[in-house]
Amino acid sequence: LPREMGMKVQQILATLKFEIIKSDAIAQTVNRYYDFIFDELIESDQTDFRKLMQKYGLLNKPIADSYCVLIVAHSPQNFQDNLYDQVLAALGTVSFFMFERKNQFILFLPQQIVDTKRNIFSVLEMMFRNFFKEQYQGIGVSDIMTTEQVRHGYFDAAKALKVSQLSVDRKST
């Protein structure tokens, strides 16, 4: 498709997904419907998370100025359980974004959460270990990145994840 048509198709998909997230039944898992934005963030030149959210008109949540990227790896398996609810309870806020992949969950944690909850990474690591059990494969964490740098934060977290996966106890890195 020509670029303009491709963009229109993406906008239509975004609108459809936005209509889906208005449903009360799936309002809690709204983050999973942002997965296509994560794909564009990683695969395109448009690397500003805030601008991508604005582009698709999906600003249901406040966008923080900076995020820490956390990647949790697991063996491929369908998880239809309440992982989002557990992350929500651990963080005590809905001001995060969670993206689901075949063998990963990616979280964008606002700097405010990281700064105010000193042991948040150990709490999340324990929660993910308990949730995934033998499917748990490790956690990679980036430094704090601005919305313009979140893409780089993802790649930094992916490198840290590789180190975590090579460690004996797969401790978060």
C-alpha positions in Angstrom: 0.0 0.0 0.0 1.1 3.6 -0.5 2.3 5.2 2.7 -0.8 7.4 2.9 -3.1 4.4 2.6 -1.1 2.5 5.2 -1.5 5.4 7.6 -5.2 5.5 7.1 -5.5 1.8 7.7 -3.5 2.2 10.9 -5.8 5.1 12.0 -8.9 3.0 11.3 -7.4 0.1 13.3 -6.6 2.5 16.1 -10.2 3.8 16.1 -11.6 0.3 16.2 -9.3 -0.7 19.0 -10.3 2.5 20.9 -13.9 1.6 20.6 -13.1 -1.8 22.0 -11.4 -0.4 25.0 -14.6 1.6 25.9 -16.2 -1.7 26.9 -16.5 -2.0 30.7 -15.6 -5.7 30.5 -12.1 -5.0 29.3 -11.5 -1.5 30.7 -8.9 -2.9 33.2 -6.8 -4.4 30.4 -6.7 -1.3 28.2 -2.9 -1.4 27.9 -3.0 -4.5 25.8 -4.8 -2.6 23.1 -1.8 -0.2 22.8 0.4 -3.0 21.4 0.2 -1.7 17.9 1.6 1.6 19.1 4.5 -0.2 20.8 5.2 -1.9 17.4 5.4 1.4 15.7 7.6 2.9 18.5 10.1 0.1 18.1 10.0 -0.3 14.3 9.7 3.3 13.0 11.5 6.6 13.1 8.8 8.1 15.2 10.3 7.4 18.6 8.4 9.8 20.9 5.9 7.8 22.9 3.8 10.9 23.7 3.5 11.9 20.1 2.5 8.4 19.0 -0.3 8.4 21.7 -1.4 11.8 20.4 -1.2 10.6 16.8 -3.8 7.9 17.4 -5.8 10.0 19.9 -5.3 7.4 22.6 -4.7 9.6 25.6 -7.0 7.9 28.1 -4.2 8.0 30.6 -1.8 10.8 31.5 1.6 10.4 29.7 4.5 10.9 32.1 7.6 12.9 31.0 9.9 9.9 31.6 9.7 6.2 32.0 11.7 3.2 33.0 11.3 0.2 30.6 11.0 -3.2 32.2 10.9 -6.4 30.1 9.8 -9.7 31.6 10.6 -12.8 29.6 8.6 -16.0 29.9 8.3 -19.2 28.0 5.6 -18.9 25.3 2.2 -19.7 26.7 -1.2 -18.1 26.7 -1.8 -16.2 30.0 -5.4 -15.3 30.3 -5.0 -14.8 34.0 -5.1 -11.6 36.0 -1.5 -10.4 35.4 -2.6 -6.8 34.7 -4.5 -6.8 38.0 -1.5 -8.0 39.9 0.8 -5.4 38.4 -1.9 -2.7 39.2 -2.0 -3.9 42.8 1.8 -3.9 43.1 2.2 -0.4 41.6 -0.9 1.1 43.2 -1.7 3.1 40.1 -2.9 2.8 36.5 -0.3 5.2 35.3 1.8 2.6 33.6 1.6 0.9 30.2 1.9 -2.8 29.6 2.5 -4.4 26.2 2.2 -8.1 25.6 4.3 -10.2 23.2 4.5 -13.9 22.6 7.2 -14.4 25.2 7.5 -11.0 26.9 5.6 -8.4 28.8 6.9 -4.9 28.5 6.1 -2.3 31.1 6.6 1.5 30.9 6.8 2.6 34.5 6.6 6.3 35.1 9.6 7.8 36.8 7.4 8.9 39.7 6.6 5.3 40.5 10.2 4.3 40.4 11.2 7.2 42.6 8.5 6.9 45.2 8.5 3.1 45.6 12.1 2.2 46.5 11.8 -1.6 46.3 9.4 -1.7 43.3 11.7 -3.8 41.2 12.1 -6.5 43.8 8.4 -6.5 44.4 7.7 -6.9 40.7 10.4 -9.5 40.3 8.8 -11.6 43.1 5.3 -11.1 41.6 6.4 -12.2 38.1 8.3 -15.2 39.4 5.2 -16.3 41.3 2.9 -15.6 38.3 5.0 -17.3 35.6 6.5 -20.0 37.9 8.7 -22.3 35.7 8.0 -20.2 32.6 9.8 -17.2 34.2 12.9 -16.3 32.1 14.3 -13.1 33.6 13.8 -9.4 33.8 15.7 -6.5 32.1 15.3 -2.9 33.3 16.4 0.3 31.6 17.4 3.6 33.1 14.8 6.4 33.3 14.2 7.7 29.8 12.2 10.7 28.5 9.2 9.9 26.2 11.5 10.8 23.3 14.0 8.2 24.4 11.7 5.3 25.5 12.6 3.4 22.3 16.3 3.4 23.4 15.1 2.4 26.9 13.5 -0.7 25.4 16.7 -1.7 23.7 18.7 -1.1 26.9 16.2 -3.2 28.8 16.5 -6.0 26.1 20.3 -6.0 26.6 19.8 -6.2 30.4 17.3 -9.0 29.9 20.0 -11.1 28.0 22.3 -10.7 31.0 19.4 -11.7 33.4 18.7 -14.8 31.3 22.3 -15.9 31.5 22.6 -15.5 35.2 22.1 -18.6 37.4 19.0 -17.4 39.2 17.7 -15.1 36.4 17.7 -12.1 38.7 16.5 -8.9 37.3 19.3 -6.8 35.7 
